[in-house]
Amino acid sequence: GRFSPVSPPAFLASLPVAQAHAKISALMAREDRKDFVFPLKDLGLTYDKTIKIREFRLEKSAFKQLLKAQGFWGRNAAEIILSGQAPASVKFVNSACLIADTNGTWNRDKRVMLRTRLNAKGERAVYAVVDASYPAHDLGDVSKVLFDLVTNPAAKMRLNYQPLTTEFAIEIHWPTKTVLTSVGDEFLGGLKVRSRDDGQGALIVTDRLTRLACSNGLVLTGDG
């Protein structure tokens, strides 16, 4: 079976914060993310040359999360299941509910959240399967907080976003000194925010300082 295609990575060079936030907002609007909550027992896969949950296409990373939620903890469970014929694989995954319930190891009424977005072809696809109570702090939300927080007109923002894993890093920086007179002088301050939107990574915020490291003009940037 075929998984949902994923959009290419997105990079933004340093731009004024308002411009960068507008571009990030446009990127999130194209993905049109929506979350749906279902009992795990109601989720079955379908096969029509694609692999789907209900009417949603399925990304491979979400397929692995679904297997984990259903009790398949093996590191290569997805690859093993998909190594056979796809219809048989689908049948095998759909039987997980019965198998786990028989063994008394799985709560049939457990609710999960399907995190969806529009894929590269404009189809709605599941990019993550997480707990129903998952507190989302997505790329667009982080960008909005930084946009509201940073009022320095000279501040700039840049982005590295990987749709395949939903990992992102936003760096924002602003000048603190324009004339460097001695080693150790700081001339750029800022923040770096890293996370991923599929429930497999924490939101990490660090401060950043760029300072003169040598009298020959060498500069170093360090995260706090």
GIQUI-V426825 format. One record per backbone hydrogen bond with DSSP energy under -1.0 kcal/mol. NH is the residue of the N-H (numbers start at 1). CO is the residue of the C=O. Records with the same first field share a line. If there is no record, write none. Layout:
# GIQUI-V426825
NH=CO ; CO
This chain:
# GIQUI-V426825
4=58
10=161
12=159
15=157
17=155
20=16
21=17
22=18
23=19
24=20
25=21
26=22
27=23
28=24
29=25
30=26
31=27
32=28
34=116
36=114
38=112
40=110
41=108
42=39
43=40
46=52
48=50
51=2
52=46
53=56
54=44
56=53
57=124
58=51
59=126
63=59
64=60
65=61
66=62
67=63
68=64
69=65
70=66
71=68
72=67
73=71
77=74
80=76
81=77
82=78
89=85
90=86
91=87
92=88
93=89
94=90
95=91
96=93
99=95
100=96
101=97
102=98
103=99
105=100
110=107
112=38
113=130
114=36
115=128
116=34
117=125
118=31
119=123
122=119
125=117
126=57
127=115
128=115
130=113
132=111
134=131
142=138
143=139
144=140
145=141
146=142
147=143
148=144
149=145
150=146
155=152
156=173
157=15
158=171
159=12
160=169
161=10
162=167
166=162
168=195
169=160
170=193
171=158
172=191
173=156
174=189
176=187
184=212
185=182
187=210
188=210
189=174
190=208
191=172
192=206
193=170
194=204
195=168
197=166
204=194
206=192
208=190
209=222
210=188
211=220
212=185
213=218
214=218
217=214
220=211
222=209
224=207
